[in-house]
């Protein structure tokens, strides 16, 4: 159980200001040890080139220059130009090795934003009355038009792949063009906005709004693997934007705590880190190798802004407080085991009742609460420079006895009056259910709700217009299947990380169940008329088909055992429904019942399976 987390930084990761005081810097970019940005002091639009090794800051010749990009020794930016009575924008390139500036194209759009990889520059332009993607090859001095007669914006490029936001069907979605194969691929197909793509290798990231909860900048970060065609949701803050990717690290700007800050996600470890913690706004991040840069408004008097940088490795190595509690509630006297899972900590201090007086410096202490009460535990960890703290509530009750018997009380969990009758699921102190707040006339809305019986706090973790079924919870993971626009897929929400992940994309799934790191479900993707059983392993990110042709309508899993209701008729009373079990350790399928009248729900725990059985006489019995 996590009530809430409070993180405090006494001395943050070392940040270096690259700009001079009084700057109005914007949109930095980085390659190697060189950082570029535009500075709008006196509305001049000067392009700066800063060398991190020598600390030399060079101002490049430009007139209202903006949105610079850099690769190798080439810098490209959008320049503003006045020729007599004519005003237009062009793309200028600066060669660092020769100190030569030249123009590659003119009359680009006012909002054209260039990107560069090796000798290829891409941008969007509305020269034909509609925005399209263009590319210029510096080696051959040749321009190419990538898209035609559509609204295509914000391109990014890596190797022979170009990605952009495409409005061809009215909704902004992510598209990719492979220069080697001369092939275009639509990556997303959503009715909600998918914006600002970035690409590195086989990985594309963007800011997207899958559920339609918010728009544009108030979105989440998604990741697409070109090789596997798998989409993964990285954040669940509904406030993330402008992602960039370099190798295994994704960075973005996020206003989840009320002001814009920079966050980072490592693909290999699946861990998220907060890079900046200012209250004035840190935006427009860029990353290369171990170096992160961003626009920073901490010195924002009179509209000033600066460029700051820090090392990504320093963010990884900062201490992060984390611990578990067992048990986290009970009757006094209550003995509680605290287990420290903090990272990068040299020193630690436990305050078991948050009175400011530390009671222990042990790694895994035991503390006995002798009196009833709500106790706020504070673990503070630190290294030489940085301190991080985590708070956690332990609830201690006085025993209520009547005639030497413990008094049990009933608690109302949901208060909306909209909870669906067949949706509740429980694990430990967490109850989940579905609220249907629509009117069944096309304005349906479904909320997945979570209630913590220890903290008595209700949270709405997911809202959608699609139908939500099959809600299950195991520890801190919630799974369900969601039907939208004729497609039905499996989703998972991690309570600890507040992260939602789409498990399947085939659109033919139902009846999920979860145990430890395994999710199982029924799937009719083969369209053979009957469903199969699939499993997804969260630890390995691998999906596998477990059983063919099962006609499964109700699944559950415990340990290595999967159970389900198998039917061959739409009526369970016609003698065509039985319970089956599959043992993952032996790869054996076993028929549990032969009555042909088994019904749902079906559940398994330890070595026992329960189900409902009509027994041909319309009498429902619970069988074990």
C-alpha positions in Angstrom: 0.0 0.0 0.0 1.4 3.4 -1.0 -0.5 6.4 0.4 1.6 9.1 -1.2 5.2 9.8 -2.0 7.0 13.0 -1.1 10.4 13.5 -2.7 12.7 16.3 -1.5 16.1 17.2 -3.0 18.6 19.0 -0.8 21.3 19.2 -3.5 20.1 18.2 -7.0 22.1 16.6 -9.8 24.8 19.1 -10.9 23.3 21.4 -13.6 25.4 23.8 -15.7 24.1 27.1 -17.2 25.3 27.5 -20.7 23.8 30.9 -21.5 24.7 34.3 -20.2 22.3 36.1 -17.8 19.7 38.1 -19.6 19.3 35.6 -22.4 16.1 34.6 -24.1 17.2 31.2 -25.2 14.9 28.6 -26.8 14.8 25.1 -28.4 18.3 23.8 -27.7 19.8 20.8 -29.7 22.9 18.8 -29.1 25.4 16.6 -30.9 28.6 15.4 -29.3 30.1 18.2 -27.2 28.3 20.9 -29.2 25.0 22.6 -28.2 23.0 25.0 -30.4 20.1 27.2 -29.5 18.3 30.4 -30.7 18.5 33.6 -28.5 15.9 36.3 -29.0 17.5 39.2 -27.1 16.2 42.3 -28.7 14.2 40.0 -31.0 17.4 39.3 -32.9 17.1 35.5 -33.3 20.8 34.8 -32.9 22.0 31.2 -33.3 24.5 30.1 -30.7 27.0 27.3 -31.0 28.5 26.3 -27.6 31.4 23.9 -27.2 31.0 21.9 -23.9 34.7 20.9 -24.0 36.2 24.4 -24.4 33.2 26.5 -23.0 33.4 28.6 -26.2 30.2 30.3 -27.3 30.1 31.3 -31.0 27.3 33.5 -32.4 26.5 32.4 -36.0 25.4 34.9 -38.6 21.6 34.8 -38.8 18.7 37.1 -39.1 15.8 36.1 -36.8 17.1 32.5 -36.8 15.2 29.9 -34.9 14.7 26.1 -34.3 18.3 25.0 -34.9 19.2 21.3 -35.3 22.7 19.8 -35.4 24.4 16.6 -36.7 28.1 16.2 -36.9 29.6 19.4 -38.1 26.4 20.7 -39.8 23.9 23.0 -38.2 20.6 23.9 -39.9 18.0 26.4 -38.8 15.1 28.5 -40.0 16.1 32.0 -41.1 13.9 35.0 -41.7 14.7 37.1 -44.7 13.6 40.6 -46.1 14.3 41.3 -49.8 12.9 44.6 -50.7 9.2 44.4 -50.0 9.2 40.6 -49.8 9.5 38.7 -46.5 10.1 35.0 -46.4 11.7 32.2 -44.5 14.5 29.9 -45.6 16.7 27.1 -44.3 20.3 28.0 -43.6 23.1 25.5 -43.0 26.4 26.2 -41.2 29.5 24.0 -41.7 31.5 24.1 -38.5 34.6 22.6 -40.1 34.8 25.3 -42.8 32.9 28.1 -41.0 30.8 28.4 -44.1 27.1 29.3 -44.1 24.8 28.6 -47.1 21.1 28.5 -47.9 19.5 25.2 -49.1 15.9 26.3 -49.8 13.8 29.4 -49.6 10.2 30.2 -49.0 9.7 27.6 -46.4 6.7 27.9 -44.0 6.8 30.2 -41.0 6.5 27.1 -38.7 8.8 24.8 -40.7 11.0 22.9 -38.2 14.2 21.3 -39.7 15.7 18.0 -38.5 19.0 16.5 -39.7 20.8 13.2 -39.9 24.1 12.8 -41.6 23.7 14.6 -45.0 19.9 14.6 -44.9 17.7 17.4 -43.8 13.9 17.1 -43.5 11.2 19.7 -42.8 7.6 20.4 -43.5 6.5 23.1 -45.9 3.2 24.5 -47.3 4.5 25.7 -50.6 1.7 24.0 -52.5 -1.0 25.2 -50.2 -0.8 22.2 -47.9 1.9 21.0 -45.6 4.1 18.2 -46.9 7.4 16.6 -45.8 10.5 17.5 -47.8 14.1 16.3 -47.7 17.4 17.8 -48.9 20.5 15.8 -49.5 23.6 17.9 -48.8 25.9 15.5 -50.6 24.0 15.6 -53.9 22.4 19.1 -53.4 19.1 17.5 -54.3 15.6 18.1 -52.8 12.9 15.4 -52.6 9.2 15.7 -51.7 8.3 12.8 -49.4 4.6 13.3 -49.0 2.0 14.8 -51.4 -1.2 16.8 -50.9 -1.8 16.2 -47.2 -1.1 17.9 -43.8 2.2 16.5 -42.6 4.1 18.2 -39.8 7.1 17.9 -37.4 9.3 15.4 -39.2 12.3 13.6 -37.5 14.9 11.4 -39.2 17.3 8.6 -38.3 19.3 6.6 -40.9 16.8 5.9 -43.8 13.6 6.4 -41.8 11.6 9.6 -41.6 8.7 10.0 -39.1 6.1 12.7 -38.8 2.6 13.6 -37.7 0.1 13.1 -40.5 -3.4 14.6 -40.7 -4.5 12.7 -43.8 -7.8 11.5 -42.2 -8.4 14.5 -40.1 -6.8 13.0 -37.0 -3.1 13.5 -36.3 -1.3 10.1 -36.4 2.3 9.0 -36.7 3.6 7.9 -40.1 7.0 6.6 -41.2 8.8 6.6 -44.6 11.6 4.2 -45.4 14.0 5.8 -47.9 15.7 2.6 -48.9 12.5 0.7 -49.6 10.5 3.8 -50.8 7.7 2.6 -48.5 5.4 4.5 -46.2 3.9 3.0 -43.1 1.2 4.4 -40.8 2.3 3.6 -37.2 -0.8 4.7 -35.3 -4.5 4.8 -36.3 -6.3 6.7 -33.5 -9.1 9.2 -33.3 -7.1 11.1 -30.7 -4.0 13.2 -31.3 -0.5 11.6 -31.8 2.1 14.3 -32.0 5.8 15.3 -32.1 7.6 12.0 -33.0 11.3 11.3 -32.5 13.2 8.3 -33.7 16.4 6.4 -32.9 17.2 3.0 -34.5 14.1 0.8 -34.4 12.3 2.9 -31.8 9.9 5.7 -32.4 8.5 7.8 -29.5 5.7 10.5 -29.5 3.2 12.3 -27.3 -0.2 10.7 -27.7 -3.7 10.8 -26.3 -5.1 7.2 -26.5 -8.2 7.8 -24.3 -9.3 11.2 -25.4 -9.0 12.5 -21.9 -6.9 15.5 -22.8 -5.6 17.1 -25.9 -2.3 18.1 -27.5 0.4 18.9 -24.9 -1.6 17.2 -22.1 -0.8 13.7 -23.4 1.4 10.7 -22.6 4.5 9.3 -24.1 4.3 6.2 -26.3 7.0 4.0 -27.8 6.8 1.9 -31.0 9.3 -0.8 -31.9 9.6 -1.1 -35.7 10.9 -4.7 -35.6 8.1 -6.0 -33.4 5.3 -3.5 -34.3 4.6 -3.2 -30.6 3.3 0.0 -29.0 4.2 0.6 -25.3 2.8 3.4 -23.1 5.7 5.0 -21.2 3.9 7.5 -19.0 0.4 7.8 -17.4 0.6 11.4 -16.3 -1.6 12.9 -19.0 0.8 15.9 -19.0 3.8 14.8 -21.1 5.0 16.3 -24.4 8.0 16.8 -26.8 9.8 13.5 -26.3 13.3 12.9 -27.7 15.2 9.6 -27.8 18.8 8.6 -27.9 19.8 4.9 -27.6 18.0 3.5 -24.5 17.0 6.9 -23.0 13.8 8.8 -23.7 13.4 12.3 -22.3 10.4 14.6 -22.3 8.8 17.6 -20.6 6.0 16.9 -18.1 3.8 19.1 -16.0 2.4 16.4 -13.7 3.4 18.4 -10.6 2.1 21.7 -11.7 5.1 23.1 -13.6 7.1 21.8 -16.5 10.0 19.6 -15.7 12.3 17.2 -17.5 11.8 13.4 -17.1 13.7 10.4 -18.4 12.9 6.8 -19.1 15.4 4.0 -19.6 14.1 1.3 -22.0 16.3 -1.5 -20.7 15.5 -1.1 -17.0 11.9 0.3 -17.6 12.7 2.9 -15.0 11.6 6.5 -14.9 13.7 9.4 -13.5 13.0 13.0 -12.8 15.8 15.1 -14.2 14.8 18.6 -13.2 12.8 19.8 -10.2 12.3 23.5 -10.7 9.1 25.4 -10.2 9.6 27.9 -13.0 9.5 25.6 -16.0 12.1 23.4 -17.7 11.1 22.6 -21.3 12.3 21.6 -24.8 14.7 18.8 -23.8 17.3 17.3 -26.1 19.7 14.4 -25.5 22.9 13.0 -26.9 24.9 10.2 -25.3 25.2 11.1 -21.6 24.3 14.7 -21.9 20.9 16.3 -21.5 20.1 20.0 -22.4 16.9 22.0 -22.0 15.4 25.5 -21.9 15.1 26.7 -18.3 13.0 29.6 -16.9 14.4 29.7 -13.4 15.9 33.2 -14.3 12.7 34.2 -16.1 12.6 37.9 -14.9 11.5 40.1 -17.8 11.0 37.1 -20.0 14.5 35.7 -19.8 15.3 32.0 -20.3 18.5 30.0 -20.3 19.9 26.7 -21.5 21.0 24.3 -18.9 22.7 20.9 -19.1 23.4 17.9 -16.9 24.7 14.3 -17.2 22.2 11.5 -17.6 24.4 9.1 -15.7 24.3 11.5 -12.7 20.5 11.2 -12.8 20.7 7.4 -12.8 23.1 7.4 -9.8 21.1 9.8 -7.6 19.6 8.1 -4.5 15.9 7.1 -4.7 14.1 6.2 -1.5 11.9 3.1 -1.6 10.8 0.5 0.9 8.2 -2.1 1.7 6.1 -2.6 4.8 4.7 -5.8 6.2 2.1 -5.6 7.5 1.0 -2.1 6.8 -2.1 -2.3 9.0 -3.3 -4.3 12.0 -4.2 -4.3 15.7 -2.0 -3.1 18.4 0.6 -4.1 19.4 1.7 -4.3 15.8 5.2 -5.5 14.8 6.1 -4.1 11.4 9.0 -5.3 9.2 10.5 -2.5 7.0 12.6 -3.5 4.0 14.7 -0.9 2.3 14.8 -1.1 -1.6 16.4 2.3 -2.1 18.8 2.8 -4.9 22.2 4.5 -4.8 22.0 5.3 -1.1 25.0 5.6 1.2 23.2 6.7 4.4 19.6 6.1 5.6 17.4 7.3 8.4 14.0 5.9 9.6 11.5 8.1 11.3 8.6 5.7 12.1 6.1 8.4 13.2 7.4 11.4 11.3 8.0 13.5 14.4 11.4 14.6 13.1 13.3 12.2 15.4 15.0 9.2 13.7 14.5 5.9 15.4 16.8 3.7 13.2 19.6 3.7 10.7 19.4 0.0 9.9 18.6 -1.2 6.4 15.7 -3.5 7.3 14.5 -2.6 10.8 11.5 -4.0 12.8 9.4 -1.6 14.8 6.6 -2.3 17.2 3.6 0.1 17.4 2.1 -0.3 20.9 -0.7 2.3 20.6 -3.5 2.7 18.0 -3.1 5.5 15.4 -2.1 6.5 11.9 1.7 6.6 11.7 3.5 8.4 8.8 6.8 6.6 8.2 9.6 8.7 6.7 12.7 7.0 5.1 15.4 9.5 4.1 18.4 8.3 2.0 21.3 10.2 0.7 24.7 10.1 -1.0 27.3 12.8 -0.9 25.3 15.4 -2.7 21.6 14.3 -2.9 18.8 13.4 -0.5 15.5 11.7 -1.2 12.6 10.8 1.1 9.6 8.6 0.9 6.5 8.7 3.1 4.3 5.8 4.0 1.3 5.4 6.3 0.9 2.5 8.8 -2.5 2.1 10.3 -2.8 0.6 13.8 -6.2 -0.2 15.2 -7.4 -1.0 18.7 -9.0 -4.5 19.0 -12.8 -4.4 19.1 -14.1 -7.3 21.0 -17.7 -8.3 21.9 -18.0 -11.4 24.1 -14.4 -12.2 23.2 -15.2 -12.2 19.5 -13.6 -9.8 17.0 -16.2 -7.3 15.7 -16.3 -7.2 11.9 -17.8 -4.1 10.1 -19.2 -3.6 6.6 -17.8 -0.8 4.6 -19.4 0.9 1.5 -16.6 1.1 -1.1 -18.3 2.8 -4.1 -20.4 6.0 -3.7 -21.2 7.0 -7.3 -24.1 4.6 -7.7 -22.7 3.8 -11.2 -20.7 0.6 -10.3 -21.4 -2.4 -12.6 -22.6 -5.5 -10.8 -20.1 -8.0 -12.2 -16.9 -5.8 -12.2 -15.4 -5.8 -8.6 -12.1 -7.6 -8.0 -9.9 -7.5 -4.8 -6.4 -8.2 -3.8 -5.0 -7.4 -0.4 -6.3 -3.9 0.6 -7.1 -2.9 -3.0 -10.6 -3.1 -4.6 -11.2 -2.3 -8.3 -14.4 -2.0 -10.2 -16.0 -0.3 -13.2 -18.3 2.7 -13.1 -20.6 3.2 -16.1 -21.4 6.9 -16.2 -23.0 6.9 -19.7 -26.6 6.8 -20.8 -26.5 3.7 -23.2 -27.3 6.0 -26.2 -23.9 6.5 -27.7 -22.5 8.6 -24.9 -21.1 5.8 -22.9 -18.3 6.4 -20.5 -16.5 3.8 -18.4 -14.2 4.6 -15.4 -11.9 2.0 -13.8 -11.9 2.8 -10.1 -9.5 1.8 -7.3 -10.2 1.9 -3.6 -7.6 1.4 -0.9 -9.3 0.0 2.2 -6.3 1.0 4.3 -6.2 4.7 3.3 -9.9 4.8 2.4 -9.0 6.6 -0.7 -10.7 6.2 -4.1 -8.8 6.8 -7.4 -10.1 6.8 -10.9 -7.2 5.3 -12.9 -8.7 5.0 -16.4 -11.5 6.6 -18.4 -12.7 5.5 -21.8 -15.7 5.6 -24.2 -14.9 1.9 -25.0 -16.5 -1.0 -23.2 -14.5 -2.3 -20.3 -14.8 -5.9 -19.2 -12.9 -8.7 -17.3 -11.3 -6.5 -14.6 -8.8 -8.5 -12.5 -6.1 -7.4 -10.0 -3.0 -9.1 -8.7 -0.7 -7.2 -6.3 -0.1 -3.8 -7.9 -1.3 -4.9 -11.4 -4.7 -4.5 -12.9 -5.7 -6.1 -16.2 -8.9 -5.8 -18.3 -10.0 -6.0 -21.9 -11.4 -2.9 -23.7 -13.6 -2.9 -26.7 -13.5 0.2 -28.9 -14.4 0.7 -32.6 -14.8 -3.0 -33.1 -11.5 -3.9 -31.6 -10.9 -5.6 -28.2 -7.5 -5.5 -26.5 -5.8 -6.3 -23.2 -4.5 -3.5 -21.0 -2.6 -3.4 -17.8 -2.2 -0.7 -15.1 0.6 -0.7 -12.6 -0.5 0.9 -9.4 3.0 1.5 -8.1 4.2 3.3 -11.2 0.9 4.8 -12.3 1.7 3.4 -15.7 -0.8 2.0 -18.2 0.4 -0.5 -20.8 -1.4 -1.9 -23.9 -0.6 -5.6 -23.9 -2.2 -6.6 -27.2 -2.9 -4.8 -30.5 -4.7 -7.6 -32.4 -8.2 -6.4 -31.4 -9.6 -9.9 -30.8 -9.1 -10.6 -27.1 -11.3 -11.2 -24.0 -11.4 -12.7 -20.5 -7.9 -11.8 -19.1 -6.4 -13.2 -15.9 -3.2 -12.4 -14.1 -0.8 -14.1 -11.7 2.7 -12.8 -10.9 4.2 -11.8 -14.2 1.9 -13.9 -16.4 -1.3 -12.6 -18.2 -3.5 -15.0 -20.0 -6.6 -14.4 -22.1 -8.8 -15.8 -24.8 -8.0 -14.7 -28.4 -9.7 -15.2 -31.7 -7.1 -13.5 -33.9 -6.9 -16.6 -36.2 -10.6 -16.2 -37.0 -11.2 -19.9 -37.1 -14.5 -19.5 -35.2 -13.1 -20.6 -31.8 -10.7 -18.8 -29.5 -7.2 -19.7 -28.4 -5.5 -19.1 -25.1 -2.5 -16.7 -25.2 -0.1 -15.7 -22.5 2.1 -12.7 -22.0 5.2 -12.7 -19.8 5.8 -9.3 -18.3 9.3 -10.1 -17.2 10.5 -11.2 -20.7 7.9 -9.1 -22.8 7.2 -12.3 -24.7 3.8 -13.4 -26.0 3.0 -17.0 -26.7 0.0 -19.1 -27.8 -0.7 -21.7 -25.1 -3.6 -23.7 -26.5 -5.4 -23.9 -29.9 -9.1 -24.0 -30.5 -10.5 -23.9 -26.9 -13.7 -21.8 -27.1 -12.7 -20.3 -23.8 -15.1 -17.8 -22.2 -13.8 -17.6 -18.6 -10.1 -17.9 -17.5 -8.2 -17.8 -14.3 -4.5 -18.6 -13.4 -2.7 -19.5 -10.3 1.0 -20.6 -10.3 1.5 -22.9 -13.4 -2.2 -23.8 -13.7 -4.6 -22.1 -16.1 -8.3 -23.0 -15.8 -11.2 -22.0 -18.1 -14.7 -22.7 -19.1 -14.8 -24.4 -22.5 -18.1 -24.3 -24.4 -19.4 -25.6 -27.7 -22.9 -24.1 -27.5 -24.2 -20.6 -26.7 -26.4 -22.2 -23.9 -24.6 -23.6 -20.9 -27.6 -25.8 -20.0 -27.4 -27.8 -23.2 -24.7 -30.1 -22.0 -21.8 -28.5 -23.9 -19.7 -26.6 -21.3 -16.9 -28.1 -19.1 -14.0 -26.9 -17.0 -10.5 -27.5 -18.4 -7.0 -27.0 -16.9 -3.6 -26.6 -18.5 -0.3 -27.1 -16.5 2.4 -24.8 -17.9 5.1 -26.9 -16.1 4.1 -30.1 -17.9 2.4 -28.6 -21.0 -0.6 -31.0 -20.3 -4.3 -30.1 -20.9 -6.7 -31.8 -18.5 -10.5 -32.0 -18.6 -11.8 -31.3 -15.1 -15.6 -31.9 -15.5 -17.6 -34.1 -17.8 -21.1 -33.0 -16.8 -21.3 -30.6 -19.7 -23.2 -28.2 -17.5 -20.4 -26.2 -15.9 -20.8 -22.4 -15.8 -19.0 -19.3 -14.7 -17.4 -17.8 -12.6 -14.4 -20.1 -12.7 -11.6 -19.5 -10.2 -8.5 -21.3 -9.0 -6.5 -20.9 -5.8 -3.6 -23.1 -4.7 -4.8 -26.7 -5.5 -8.6 -25.9 -5.6 -10.8 -24.9 -8.5 -14.4 -23.6 -8.1 -17.1 -23.1 -10.6 -20.9 -23.0 -10.9 -22.7 -26.1 -12.2 -26.3 -26.1 -13.4 -26.6 -29.9 -13.3 -29.3 -29.9 -16.0 -31.9 -29.0 -13.4 -31.3 -25.2 -13.4 -29.9 -25.5 -9.9 -26.6 -23.7 -9.5 -24.1 -25.3 -7.2 -20.7 -24.2 -6.2 -18.3 -27.1 -6.9 -14.8 -27.7 -5.6 
